[in-house]
C-alpha cells in the first residue's frame, strides 16, 4: 500500500510541469544562427510552429445548400 501511495505521489509530481522560462542545460548552448542570418534565435522563436506544421483552420459555414456541378470523373465501378 505504501508503494502504491509513493508511486502515485511521484506520478502526480511529475505531471506538474515547469512554468519557468526555458534555458539551455549547463554547459550547452542554443543552436548556432542559420547560414546567412545575423542573429541566433531565442528559445521562444525555436518553439514556434511554422504555418505548415499547424495550419489555420477555415471555419466558414455554408449559409445555403449549393447544387454540385457534374463531375466527369465520378464513374461507376467496372
C-alpha positions as a Markdown table, in Angstrom:
| # | Residue | x | y | z |
|---|---|---|---|---|
| 1 | Unk | 0.0 | 0.0 | 0.0 |
| 2 | Unk | 2.9 | 2.4 | 0.8 |
| 3 | Unk | 4.5 | 1.6 | -2.5 |
| 4 | Unk | 1.2 | 2.5 | -4.4 |
| 5 | Unk | 1.0 | 5.7 | -2.4 |
| 6 | Unk | 4.6 | 6.6 | -3.1 |
| 7 | Unk | 4.2 | 5.8 | -6.8 |
| 8 | Unk | 1.0 | 7.9 | -7.1 |
| 9 | Unk | 2.7 | 10.9 | -5.4 |
| 10 | Unk | 5.6 | 10.6 | -7.8 |
| 11 | Unk | 3.4 | 10.4 | -10.8 |
| 12 | Unk | 1.4 | 13.5 | -9.6 |
| 13 | Unk | 4.6 | 15.5 | -9.0 |
| 14 | Unk | 6.0 | 14.5 | -12.4 |
| 15 | Unk | 2.8 | 15.8 | -14.1 |
| 16 | Unk | 3.1 | 19.3 | -12.6 |
| 17 | Unk | 5.1 | 20.8 | -15.4 |
| 18 | Unk | 7.5 | 23.7 | -15.3 |
| 19 | Unk | 6.2 | 27.2 | -15.7 |
| 20 | Unk | 9.6 | 29.0 | -15.8 |
| 21 | Unk | 11.4 | 30.2 | -18.9 |
| 22 | Unk | 13.3 | 27.5 | -20.8 |
| 23 | Unk | 17.1 | 27.7 | -20.7 |
| 24 | Unk | 19.8 | 25.5 | -22.2 |
| 25 | Unk | 21.3 | 22.8 | -19.9 |
| 26 | Unk | 24.5 | 23.9 | -18.1 |
| 27 | Unk | 27.4 | 23.6 | -20.5 |
| 28 | Unk | 25.2 | 23.6 | -23.6 |
| 29 | Unk | 24.3 | 26.5 | -25.9 |
| 30 | Unk | 21.5 | 27.2 | -28.2 |
| 31 | Unk | 21.9 | 26.1 | -31.9 |
| 32 | Unk | 24.0 | 28.5 | -34.0 |
| 33 | Unk | 22.4 | 31.0 | -36.3 |
| 34 | Unk | 21.3 | 29.8 | -39.7 |
| 35 | Unk | 23.7 | 30.3 | -42.6 |
| 36 | Unk | 23.3 | 33.9 | -43.7 |
| 37 | Unk | 21.3 | 35.0 | -40.6 |
| 38 | Unk | 22.6 | 37.8 | -38.4 |
| 39 | Unk | 21.0 | 36.8 | -35.1 |
| 40 | Unk | 20.7 | 33.5 | -33.2 |
| 41 | Unk | 17.0 | 32.6 | -32.5 |
| 42 | Unk | 16.0 | 32.5 | -28.8 |
| 43 | Unk | 14.1 | 29.7 | -27.1 |
| 44 | Unk | 10.6 | 31.2 | -27.8 |
| 45 | Unk | 11.4 | 31.5 | -31.5 |
| 46 | Unk | 12.7 | 27.9 | -31.7 |
| 47 | Unk | 9.5 | 26.6 | -30.1 |
| 48 | Unk | 7.2 | 28.4 | -32.5 |
| 49 | Unk | 5.5 | 26.2 | -35.1 |
| 50 | Unk | 5.7 | 27.1 | -38.7 |
| 51 | Unk | 2.4 | 27.5 | -40.6 |
| 52 | Unk | 2.8 | 24.2 | -42.4 |
| 53 | Unk | 3.1 | 22.3 | -39.1 |
| 54 | Unk | -0.1 | 23.9 | -37.7 |
| 55 | Unk | -2.3 | 25.2 | -40.5 |
| 56 | Unk | -5.0 | 27.7 | -39.8 |
| 57 | Unk | -8.5 | 26.1 | -40.0 |
| 58 | Unk | -11.3 | 27.6 | -42.0 |
| 59 | Unk | -14.5 | 27.7 | -40.0 |
| 60 | Unk | -16.6 | 29.2 | -42.8 |
| 61 | Unk | -20.1 | 27.7 | -42.6 |
| 62 | Unk | -22.3 | 27.3 | -45.6 |
| 63 | Unk | -25.3 | 29.7 | -45.5 |
| 64 | Unk | -27.3 | 27.7 | -48.0 |
| 65 | Unk | -27.1 | 24.4 | -49.9 |
| 66 | Unk | -25.5 | 24.5 | -53.3 |
| 67 | Unk | -26.0 | 22.3 | -56.3 |
| 68 | Unk | -22.9 | 20.3 | -57.2 |
| 69 | Unk | -21.6 | 20.5 | -60.7 |
| 70 | Unk | -21.4 | 17.4 | -62.8 |
| 71 | Unk | -18.1 | 15.5 | -62.1 |
| 72 | Unk | -16.8 | 13.8 | -65.3 |
| 73 | Unk | -14.5 | 11.6 | -63.2 |
| 74 | Unk | -17.3 | 10.2 | -61.0 |
| 75 | Unk | -17.7 | 6.9 | -62.8 |
| 76 | Unk | -19.4 | 3.8 | -61.7 |
| 77 | Unk | -17.1 | 0.8 | -60.8 |
| 78 | Unk | -16.4 | -1.6 | -63.6 |
